[in-house]
Amino acid sequence: MRLKRRDLLRGGAALVTGGALTAGIDGLCLTPFRLDVSHHQLGAPQTLFANSAAPAAPAPAESRRLRIAHVSDLHLHRVGPLEEKVLEALHSLAPDLLVITGDSLSTARGEGPLLDFLAACPETPHRLAIVGNWEISSGVPVARLRAHHERHGFDLLVNRSVKLAVADRSVRVTGFDDFRQGRPDPAAALSGEEPCDHHLVLAHCPVHRDKLALPAEHPADLVLSGHTHGGQVAPGGIALLTPPGSGRYVAGWYRDGGPPLFVSRGIGTSTLPIRIGSAPELACLDWHLA
């Protein structure tokens, strides 16, 4: 019995060690470099079923579709194999609107890679970006970041809005300063702006959704965020920890208690170069505008 118990203990220890080693290899070498391109439909037109007695609502014209490519949390140190996958996917998706929702760099050393990444992005009708907490803590002045983005056709929105035309519909896009490190200001972002048919809000920290305090004439129809990395370490899809500013949000869609919110798992990593159960994500959202 003693021999059997000892063998069991040794076998159990070997299994634990092997499992930890496998998880470590996956978390350091595999998952952080595997890109998931997720596809989402919003306001998709209804279709008529063959035996339906009641007619469906008319489908919007195809030209009213706004394809959004949502990139977040690049945390650029270089434009390496993962970033090249992101760029290849962006070119393939051919979006109408490319948005980058903050934390594109972690330190001032990321300025060069950021310029390289922006330069390699596909030509799209609209390219917008916002800042996250890491841009602010990096010490790179926002004015310089704005110049970097403008050099490559991006509009960096910090408490500012722009109006887009999509066929016969208008879309207001509002980009906020970071919730944790900055000073988001809805009044400044929407001052003097006329209401539009649709309103897209870009806010790096998803908890911002609960505290938007938008003017009544500018309700949000959709909020896009990042920041959480999907927990970054989420064995079995269960996030062990999310950063301050995440609130109750981790990843994916949230449609309760406010405007629809999509939280991207982002691309890069922060603090530790590891991802477990939360692969990098590039989101493609096809928004059919009513």
Helices and strands as residue ranges (DSSP letters): H 2-25, I 26-30, G 31-33, E 36-42, G 62-64, E 65-71, H 81-93, E 97-101, G 108-110, H 111-120, E 126-130, H 133-138, H 142-151, E 155-156, E 160-166, E 169-175, H 186-190, E 198-202, G 206-211, E 222-225, G 229-231, G 235-237, E 252-254, E 261-263, E 281-288
